[in-house]
Every structure is written in structure tokens, then in C-alpha cells.
Amino acid sequence: MNKPFLKKIIAAVLLLILWEAAAVVIHNPFLIAGPVETVYAVFRLINEGVLLPSVFNSTVRILLGFMLGSVIGIAAAAFSDKSEWAYSFIDVIMRILRTIPVAAFIILLLMWYGNSFISTVISALVTAPIVYLNILKGLESRDSKIIEMADIYGIRGIRRFRFITLALIKPYLLSSLEISFGMSFKSGVAAEVIGQPLKTVGNGMYRGKIYLATDEVLAWTLVIILTAFMLEWIIFRSRLKGIYDRMIRPGRVNTSVVCQSMEKTGEHIKAADVGKAFGDHNVFKGVSFEVSAGDKLVILGASGSGKTTLLNMIAGLDKDYTGEIDIPGIKGMMFQENRLLEDMSPAENVMIADPQLTEEEAVNALRYLLPEDALHKPVKELSGGEKRRVAAVRAMEHKADIYLLDEPFTGLDVKACEDMVKYIDRKHGMAAVIITAHDEEDLPETWQQELKMFRL
């Protein structure tokens, strides 16, 4: 038995002891019944054929409202994220729904509609704003750099939705669903108590109140609490999280990526008189170079000289520059900030970049640079140097015509640098490689004689 579960058991036992103590001290069954009397009342209501049908009816209706409210909240957040006009309209409605008392909704619904399925409607109205605000917060937290990474690796459409958007909003969505699940049960039963639909938990609680049967009121309360706890455990602790994780887990896709060597096509990477400025400040100007198939070009420069900016321009991420850049073919890129999906494993990050890879192939590629104990951990548990190596493998396993590596040796020790050089030499084939570094001394000695270099 794990410790968190044991602590919950102990807490539940302590609550039962306090409940029994309060019943003994007050010694008035009209005010409070003890746990034993409440359990007896549960069995009595079951024998009378009242409790189980009522619990079933209430649970189904509340769950229906919870699911409906979740769908409405998710859809509203998606529309609000896409359109300023939609956001202006939807956000006002959702904030009104959040602030209006539940009792006011119940009374209005009874006046307009009656008590049929009132718990469904109230549960949906309570759930929708909670889910909406959390999902919207998750969507607003999107990192533009992760989106750029997805653009470079051609992660679009349903794959972007699964691996980027769903992975991003996962904590927000699951948290909002857990919070609203309990709230939907609480508000749904409250609606039944006021609206009095027959054969429901709320109706049973109200009848217990009329006859001053405190044990029955507590029996109905106990049963609906246990029902909600059980369903919450089934949905959120065992099922939903597993389903969600499978949805955002990459797998092999039968697609074809056509990469033609520049040697075969006769094309070259060309930059002519390229310049970049921020306002009145010139970062660099007059940059020209040409790279052929299989070449390695190093862009040297101090921090702030524009190395990463130039690499982003070559990648097509930054189009605000003067001069001309002609970069044919598909690109693989190792970013300065890694830009990994932290909750995924190293292999899953590699598979996202190349959907044709199986997990076994991705793991085998990573083994060249990563220790065995790091292969199956979430990326967020890896060291800085290990993350750097995952980023390198993701770039080099992507079938590309040109590889752009932004300071690939940063944070690596001598042995790791040597392994990185061997790996890049083995993988790039006839694709061109453009690398950035602070100085020539930052490059491995084995490369210093064979590289083309220029300094910003």
C-alpha cells in the first residue's frame, strides 16, 4: 500500500471518529446521526427500493451535464483562441455564468423549463466556465518557439494538434475537469433539492428533511459522495489520463519525405549581401556565402553578433532582412534553446521530427549520444547536456537537405563533443551543415581544418 493512499485512509478514519464523537456529544438524532445509524439508513433505503434507482438517475444526469459542459467549455476556448470577436463575446458570457449564483439559475430554469433534467443543465452551466477559463489559459501559454520548431519539422494539422496543442493544455484540461467534476455533483444535487424531480438523490434528501430523518439525509449525502469519489477515481486516476497520454504519444506514420541531395540537383545554398537591423541598430550587413552539397560552414561570432538571427533567417523563421537568401530543400534544425517537449521521452521527441521512425529506431539513434538510463526518462528529468544531445539527434534524424546547428557543443564535455562530431559526420551524408560557434577554439580539432568559416 503506497503512502498517499494510506494517508487518505487514516484521514477518512479520523473523520469517522470525529463524526461519531459529535453524535455522542450532541446525543440528538434529529440534529445529527452517527456513522452507524447512517449506514443502517443506507441499507433501509436500499431495501425499500428507493436509493439505487435514485442514485442511478442523478448520477447519469449529472455526468451528462458534466460532459456537455466540458464540450462547451473546450469549444468556447478554441473559438476564443482563434478569433478576437469570438473571444469578446464568449468571455463575457462565461464570466457571467461564473458569477451568477447557482440558486438563481435553478429558479429561472424552474420558471422557464420545469424540473426535468434540471441537474443536467445546472451541471453543464457550472462546468463550462471552469473548463473554458483553464483551457484558454493553457492556449495562451503557448511558446512561440515550440511553434517555430513544429514549422521547421513540418508538424502540421492533426499531428500539431495532438503533439503540441494537446500536450500543452494537458495539465490545464485535467485540472479543470477534476475541479468541475466535484462542482457538477454538488450543484446538480442542489438543483434536485430545489427542483424536486422524482426518483433523484435531491428528492430523497428533501423528503428526509421534511420528516426530520437526519439519518436518511446523511445516508443520501454519504452515498452520493462515495459515488462521486468512485467515478472520479475511475475517470481521472486510471482511465482518462491513460487515454490522454496515448493520444499525445507519437507513433510511426507511413509518409514519404523526399530529400534530394544538392549534389544531384546541382543547387547551392546562397546568401548575397544579407543584412539585419532592429530599428536604427544594424546587427550585421553585407553577409554573403555559398554552400554546396556535403559542405560544413561555421558562422563565428561573439554573443549578440547575430549568429542565431542569421540561422533563423536561413531556416525561414525570420523573413525581415535585406539582401537575398536562397535555401533549397528540407531543413533540420538544432535550436539554441533545445525546444524539446519536456513531458515526452527523448525517443518521442525524435519521432515527432521524423514520423517514419519507429520507437526502437529512435532509441537506437539516441544510444549513440545518451547514456542508457536517460533513454526512457521524460526530457524534463534530463541534464542540460543530455537535452542538448536529444536536440541534436532530433535534428540529424530528420531527413533533410541542410542541417542548421546552433552552438551544438554548448554544455558538453570533451567526450560528449567527440561523440557529437562522430555522430554528425556519420549522419549528414551529402546534406550541407551550417554551424554557429563563438570562436574557432570552440570547435573540435578534427573539424577545424575541413570547415568553411566566416565571422560576423
QUICOR-V746452 format. One record per residue. N is the residue number from 0. RES is the residue in one small letter. PHI is phi in degrees with one decimal (NA if undefined). Layout:
# QUICOR-V746452
n=N res=RES phi=PHI
n=N res=RES phi=PHI
This chain:
# QUICOR-V746452
n=0 res=m phi=NA
n=1 res=n phi=-76.6
n=2 res=k phi=-62.5
n=3 res=p phi=-57.5
n=4 res=f phi=-66.3
n=5 res=l phi=-62.4
n=6 res=k phi=-63.4
n=7 res=k phi=-66.8
n=8 res=i phi=-62.2
n=9 res=i phi=-62.7
n=10 res=a phi=-61.9
n=11 res=a phi=-64.1
n=12 res=v phi=-63.5
n=13 res=l phi=-62.0
n=14 res=l phi=-63.0
n=15 res=l phi=-62.7
n=16 res=i phi=-63.8
n=17 res=l phi=-63.8
n=18 res=w phi=-60.4
n=19 res=e phi=-63.5
n=20 res=a phi=-61.9
n=21 res=a phi=-64.0
n=22 res=a phi=-65.5
n=23 res=v phi=-68.0
n=24 res=v phi=-66.6
n=25 res=i phi=-69.9
n=26 res=h phi=52.8
n=27 res=n phi=-143.9
n=28 res=p phi=-64.2
n=29 res=f phi=-74.9
n=30 res=l phi=-94.9
n=31 res=i phi=-154.2
n=32 res=a phi=-101.0
n=33 res=g phi=-78.0
n=34 res=p phi=-59.3
n=35 res=v phi=-64.7
n=36 res=e phi=-61.8
n=37 res=t phi=-66.2
n=38 res=v phi=-64.1
n=39 res=y phi=-57.5
n=40 res=a phi=-64.2
n=41 res=v phi=-58.9
n=42 res=f phi=-67.0
n=43 res=r phi=-64.8
n=44 res=l phi=-67.1
n=45 res=i phi=-65.6
n=46 res=n phi=-63.4
n=47 res=e phi=-77.2
n=48 res=g phi=73.5
n=49 res=v phi=-102.4
n=50 res=l phi=-68.9
n=51 res=l phi=-62.8
n=52 res=p phi=-61.4
n=53 res=s phi=-67.6
n=54 res=v phi=-63.5
n=55 res=f phi=-61.6
n=56 res=n phi=-59.6
n=57 res=s phi=-64.3
n=58 res=t phi=-63.3
n=59 res=v phi=-62.2
n=60 res=r phi=-67.0
n=61 res=i phi=-68.7
n=62 res=l phi=-62.6
n=63 res=l phi=-60.9
n=64 res=g phi=-65.2
n=65 res=f phi=-61.7
n=66 res=m phi=-66.4
n=67 res=l phi=-62.1
n=68 res=g phi=-63.4
n=69 res=s phi=-64.1
n=70 res=v phi=-63.3
n=71 res=i phi=-62.3
n=72 res=g phi=-63.0
n=73 res=i phi=-65.5
n=74 res=a phi=-63.6
n=75 res=a phi=-63.3
n=76 res=a phi=-65.5
n=77 res=a phi=-64.2
n=78 res=f phi=-64.2
n=79 res=s phi=-64.3
n=80 res=d phi=-71.3
n=81 res=k phi=-87.9
n=82 res=s phi=-136.6
n=83 res=e phi=-63.5
n=84 res=w phi=-65.0
n=85 res=a phi=-61.8
n=86 res=y phi=-61.2
n=87 res=s phi=-59.4
n=88 res=f phi=-76.8
n=89 res=i phi=-67.7
n=90 res=d phi=-62.0
n=91 res=v phi=-62.1
n=92 res=i phi=-61.0
n=93 res=m phi=-65.6
n=94 res=r phi=-73.3
n=95 res=i phi=-66.0
n=96 res=l phi=-60.4
n=97 res=r phi=-67.6
n=98 res=t phi=-95.6
n=99 res=i phi=-69.0
n=100 res=p phi=-58.0
n=101 res=v phi=-59.2
n=102 res=a phi=-59.6
n=103 res=a phi=-65.0
n=104 res=f phi=-59.6
n=105 res=i phi=-60.6
n=106 res=i phi=-62.9
n=107 res=l phi=-62.7
n=108 res=l phi=-65.6
n=109 res=l phi=-63.3
n=110 res=m phi=-71.9
n=111 res=w phi=-88.4
n=112 res=y phi=-125.9
n=113 res=g phi=101.3
n=114 res=n phi=-98.1
n=115 res=s phi=-66.2
n=116 res=f phi=55.5
n=117 res=i phi=-64.6
n=118 res=s phi=-66.2
n=119 res=t phi=-64.9
n=120 res=v phi=-64.6
n=121 res=i phi=-65.0
n=122 res=s phi=-60.9
n=123 res=a phi=-65.5
n=124 res=l phi=-66.9
n=125 res=v phi=-77.7
n=126 res=t phi=-72.4
n=127 res=a phi=-54.6
n=128 res=p phi=-65.5
n=129 res=i phi=-64.3
n=130 res=v phi=-65.3
n=131 res=y phi=-56.3
n=132 res=l phi=-65.7
n=133 res=n phi=-70.3
n=134 res=i phi=-64.1
n=135 res=l phi=-61.8
n=136 res=k phi=-61.9
n=137 res=g phi=-64.6
n=138 res=l phi=-65.3
n=139 res=e phi=-70.7
n=140 res=s phi=-86.8
n=141 res=r phi=-55.2
n=142 res=d phi=-86.6
n=143 res=s phi=-61.0
n=144 res=k phi=-70.9
n=145 res=i phi=-68.5
n=146 res=i phi=-64.5
n=147 res=e phi=-62.4
n=148 res=m phi=-59.0
n=149 res=a phi=-62.5
n=150 res=d phi=-62.6
n=151 res=i phi=-60.8
n=152 res=y phi=-93.2
n=153 res=g phi=66.6
n=154 res=i phi=-87.7
n=155 res=r phi=-134.0
n=156 res=g phi=58.9
n=157 res=i phi=-66.1
n=158 res=r phi=-67.8
n=159 res=r phi=-65.9
n=160 res=f phi=-61.4
n=161 res=r phi=-68.7
n=162 res=f phi=-87.4
n=163 res=i phi=-104.5
n=164 res=t phi=-68.4
n=165 res=l phi=-63.6
n=166 res=a phi=-64.1
n=167 res=l phi=-67.7
n=168 res=i phi=-87.0
n=169 res=k phi=-50.4
n=170 res=p phi=-63.2
n=171 res=y phi=-68.8
n=172 res=l phi=-66.6
n=173 res=l phi=-62.9
n=174 res=s phi=-63.6
n=175 res=s phi=-65.6
n=176 res=l phi=-67.9
n=177 res=e phi=-64.2
n=178 res=i phi=-64.4
n=179 res=s phi=-71.4
n=180 res=f phi=-62.4
n=181 res=g phi=-64.4
n=182 res=m phi=-64.7
n=183 res=s phi=-67.8
n=184 res=f phi=-66.8
n=185 res=k phi=-63.1
n=186 res=s phi=-72.4
n=187 res=g phi=-64.6
n=188 res=v phi=-67.4
n=189 res=a phi=-59.8
n=190 res=a phi=-64.4
n=191 res=e phi=-69.0
n=192 res=v phi=-61.7
n=193 res=i phi=-79.3
n=194 res=g phi=-82.5
n=195 res=q phi=59.9
n=196 res=p phi=-67.6
n=197 res=l phi=-69.7
n=198 res=k phi=55.2
n=199 res=t phi=-134.6
n=200 res=v phi=-61.3
n=201 res=g phi=-60.5
n=202 res=n phi=-64.4
n=203 res=g phi=-64.0
n=204 res=m phi=-63.9
n=205 res=y phi=-66.8
n=206 res=r phi=-64.4
n=207 res=g phi=-63.4
n=208 res=k phi=-65.9
n=209 res=i phi=-61.0
n=210 res=y phi=-91.6
n=211 res=l phi=55.8
n=212 res=a phi=-90.2
n=213 res=t phi=-59.0
n=214 res=d phi=-61.9
n=215 res=e phi=-71.3
n=216 res=v phi=-59.1
n=217 res=l phi=-68.6
n=218 res=a phi=-64.5
n=219 res=w phi=-59.3
n=220 res=t phi=-63.2
n=221 res=l phi=-61.5
n=222 res=v phi=-66.3
n=223 res=i phi=-69.5
n=224 res=i phi=-64.3
n=225 res=l phi=-64.5
n=226 res=t phi=-63.0
n=227 res=a phi=-64.0
n=228 res=f phi=-61.7
n=229 res=m phi=-64.0
n=230 res=l phi=-65.0
n=231 res=e phi=-61.9
n=232 res=w phi=-65.2
n=233 res=i phi=-63.3
n=234 res=i phi=-75.7
n=235 res=f phi=-96.4
n=236 res=r phi=-91.5
n=237 res=s phi=-120.2
n=238 res=r phi=-98.0
n=239 res=l phi=-59.9
n=240 res=k phi=-62.1
n=241 res=g phi=-65.6
n=242 res=i phi=-62.5
n=243 res=y phi=-62.4
n=244 res=d phi=-62.4
n=245 res=r phi=-68.9
n=246 res=m phi=-65.8
n=247 res=i phi=-97.3
n=248 res=r phi=-90.0
n=249 res=p phi=-71.8
n=250 res=g phi=-138.8
n=251 res=r phi=-68.9
n=252 res=v phi=-121.5
n=253 res=n phi=-81.0
n=254 res=t phi=-123.8
n=255 res=s phi=-118.6
n=256 res=v phi=-110.5
n=257 res=v phi=-94.6
n=258 res=c phi=-117.8
n=259 res=q phi=-106.6
n=260 res=s phi=-57.5
n=261 res=m phi=-64.5
n=262 res=e phi=-66.1
n=263 res=k phi=-76.5
n=264 res=t phi=-83.1
n=265 res=g phi=77.7
n=266 res=e phi=-87.1
n=267 res=h phi=-130.6
n=268 res=i phi=-85.4
n=269 res=k phi=-129.3
n=270 res=a phi=-130.8
n=271 res=a phi=-128.6
n=272 res=d phi=52.2
n=273 res=v phi=-83.5
n=274 res=g phi=-138.6
n=275 res=k phi=-139.6
n=276 res=a phi=-139.4
n=277 res=f phi=-112.6
n=278 res=g phi=66.9
n=279 res=d phi=-87.9
n=280 res=h phi=-93.9
n=281 res=n phi=-82.1
n=282 res=v phi=-74.7
n=283 res=f phi=-158.5
n=284 res=k phi=-154.0
n=285 res=g phi=69.4
n=286 res=v phi=-83.3
n=287 res=s phi=-137.9
n=288 res=f phi=-160.9
n=289 res=e phi=-142.2
n=290 res=v phi=-127.2
n=291 res=s phi=-103.0
n=292 res=a phi=-56.7
n=293 res=g phi=81.6
n=294 res=d phi=-71.9
n=295 res=k phi=-119.9
n=296 res=l phi=-116.6
n=297 res=v phi=-111.7
n=298 res=i phi=-100.5
n=299 res=l phi=-98.4
n=300 res=g phi=169.7
n=301 res=a phi=-70.9
n=302 res=s phi=-58.2
n=303 res=g phi=88.1
n=304 res=s phi=-81.1
n=305 res=g phi=106.4
n=306 res=k phi=-61.7
n=307 res=t phi=-64.8
n=308 res=t phi=-60.4
n=309 res=l phi=-64.4
n=310 res=l phi=-64.2
n=311 res=n phi=-64.5
n=312 res=m phi=-66.6
n=313 res=i phi=-63.9
n=314 res=a phi=-72.9
n=315 res=g phi=89.7
n=316 res=l phi=-82.0
n=317 res=d phi=-124.3
n=318 res=k phi=-107.7
n=319 res=d phi=-95.9
n=320 res=y phi=-153.8
n=321 res=t phi=-101.9
n=322 res=g phi=88.3
n=323 res=e phi=-130.9
n=324 res=i phi=-128.5
n=325 res=d phi=-118.7
n=326 res=i phi=-120.8
n=327 res=p phi=-77.7
n=328 res=g phi=87.8
n=329 res=i phi=-89.6
n=330 res=k phi=-115.5
n=331 res=g phi=-117.2
n=332 res=m phi=-134.7
n=333 res=m phi=-105.0
n=334 res=f phi=-80.8
n=335 res=q phi=-64.3
n=336 res=e phi=-101.0
n=337 res=n phi=72.1
n=338 res=r phi=54.6
n=339 res=l phi=-95.9
n=340 res=l phi=-88.4
n=341 res=e phi=-63.2
n=342 res=d phi=-83.1
n=343 res=m phi=-93.4
n=344 res=s phi=-77.4
n=345 res=p phi=-55.8
n=346 res=a phi=-63.0
n=347 res=e phi=-65.8
n=348 res=n phi=-63.2
n=349 res=v phi=-70.9
n=350 res=m phi=-67.4
n=351 res=i phi=-63.4
n=352 res=a phi=-72.1
n=353 res=d phi=-130.9
n=354 res=p phi=-66.4
n=355 res=q phi=-82.5
n=356 res=l phi=-77.2
n=357 res=t phi=-84.9
n=358 res=e phi=-62.4
n=359 res=e phi=-62.5
n=360 res=e phi=-64.8
n=361 res=a phi=-64.9
n=362 res=v phi=-63.9
n=363 res=n phi=-62.3
n=364 res=a phi=-66.1
n=365 res=l phi=-69.7
n=366 res=r phi=-58.0
n=367 res=y phi=-65.7
n=368 res=l phi=-119.9
n=369 res=l phi=-106.2
n=370 res=p phi=-69.0
n=371 res=e phi=-59.5
n=372 res=d phi=-72.2
n=373 res=a phi=-98.6
n=374 res=l phi=-69.6
n=375 res=h phi=-115.6
n=376 res=k phi=-79.6
n=377 res=p phi=-61.5
n=378 res=v phi=-56.8
n=379 res=k phi=-63.4
n=380 res=e phi=-93.8
n=381 res=l phi=-85.5
n=382 res=s phi=-75.1
n=383 res=g phi=-58.7
n=384 res=g phi=-65.5
n=385 res=e phi=-67.2
n=386 res=k phi=-62.3
n=387 res=r phi=-61.0
n=388 res=r phi=-71.7
n=389 res=v phi=-61.9
n=390 res=a phi=-61.4
n=391 res=a phi=-66.7
n=392 res=v phi=-65.0
n=393 res=r phi=-58.2
n=394 res=a phi=-66.9
n=395 res=m phi=-77.1
n=396 res=e phi=-80.8
n=397 res=h phi=-72.0
n=398 res=k phi=-70.5
n=399 res=a phi=-137.4
n=400 res=d phi=-93.1
n=401 res=i phi=-147.9
n=402 res=y phi=-111.5
n=403 res=l phi=-111.5
n=404 res=l phi=-117.0
n=405 res=d phi=-90.7
n=406 res=e phi=48.3
n=407 res=p phi=-67.1
n=408 res=f phi=-99.3
n=409 res=t phi=-63.5
n=410 res=g phi=80.1
n=411 res=l phi=-106.5
n=412 res=d phi=-79.5
n=413 res=v phi=-60.0
n=414 res=k phi=-63.2
n=415 res=a phi=-65.0
n=416 res=c phi=-63.4
n=417 res=e phi=-61.4
n=418 res=d phi=-63.5
n=419 res=m phi=-63.2
n=420 res=v phi=-60.0
n=421 res=k phi=-61.2
n=422 res=y phi=-65.3
n=423 res=i phi=-64.1
n=424 res=d phi=-60.2
n=425 res=r phi=-72.7
n=426 res=k phi=-93.9
n=427 res=h phi=-76.6
n=428 res=g phi=55.2
n=429 res=m phi=-96.4
n=430 res=a phi=-76.1
n=431 res=a phi=-77.6
n=432 res=v phi=-129.2
n=433 res=i phi=-118.3
n=434 res=i phi=-122.9
n=435 res=t phi=-111.5
n=436 res=a phi=-157.5
n=437 res=h phi=-71.7
n=438 res=d phi=-150.3
n=439 res=e phi=-61.8
n=440 res=e phi=-67.7
n=441 res=d phi=-75.3
n=442 res=l phi=-92.3
n=443 res=p phi=-59.9
n=444 res=e phi=-59.3
n=445 res=t phi=-64.8
n=446 res=w phi=-98.6
n=447 res=q phi=-62.5
n=448 res=q phi=-90.0
n=449 res=e phi=-105.3
n=450 res=l phi=-97.1
n=451 res=k phi=-83.2
n=452 res=m phi=-136.7
n=453 res=f phi=-150.6
n=454 res=r phi=-112.4
n=455 res=l phi=-79.6
